Amino acid sequence: MQRTIQVSTSKHNFLVDITRQVEDVVKECGVITGLVNVYVQGATAGTWEHDAQDNNGDAHLKAGIVGTGETVPVINAKMGLSRWQNIFLCEFDGPCERRDIVVTVLEPEK
């Protein structure tokens, strides 16, 4: 199952906790044991020539370090996060009217 979450951001550097939205997708699909992958579209690698074009080379470098996705196990129909773990969209080039985050839930073949 796959769903896209849309988030808008209000600052240049901004964190958005999307844990609840991802949990909703996991619940909706009904998977008991599997994986959930969260992937933000649009992060790219940059060069200093790119920075000269639109002055956001730092955002590309930050996105490259943080990465564009995360995979979490689904255990007993819930994400296998610890008490202090959440899933955040890390905005490095905001404000942005729309960020698309693709959530894919996978269940092993039976």
Residue, then its C-alpha position, 0 to 999 in steps of 0.5 A: m500500500q502506498r499513500t502520499i502525505q503533503v506538508s507545507t513549511s513556514k521557515h527556511n530550516f524547519l522540522v515537521d513531526i509527521t509520525r502521526q500521519v505515517e501511523d495513520v497509513v500503517k493502521e489503514c493498511g492493516v499490516i501486522t508485521g512488515l516495513v514502512n518506508v517514508y521517502v520525501q520527494g525532491a531532495t537532490a545533490g548539489t554543487w557550488e555551481h547550483d548554489a550560484q543559480d538559486n542560492n540554496g546549495d546548503a539545503h542540498l548538502k543538508a538533505g544529502i547528509v540527512g537523507t531522503g528516507e527512512t525504513v521502520p519495522v512494523i511490529n504488531a500493527k504499529m511502527g517499531l519506534s521507541r518512546w523517544q523516536n519520531i519521524f520528522l520532515c527536515e525542511f532545508d529550503g523553505p518556506c515550501e508550499r508543498r512537500d510530498i512524502v511517499v509512505t509505502v507499507l510492505e508486508p512479507e509474502k505468506 
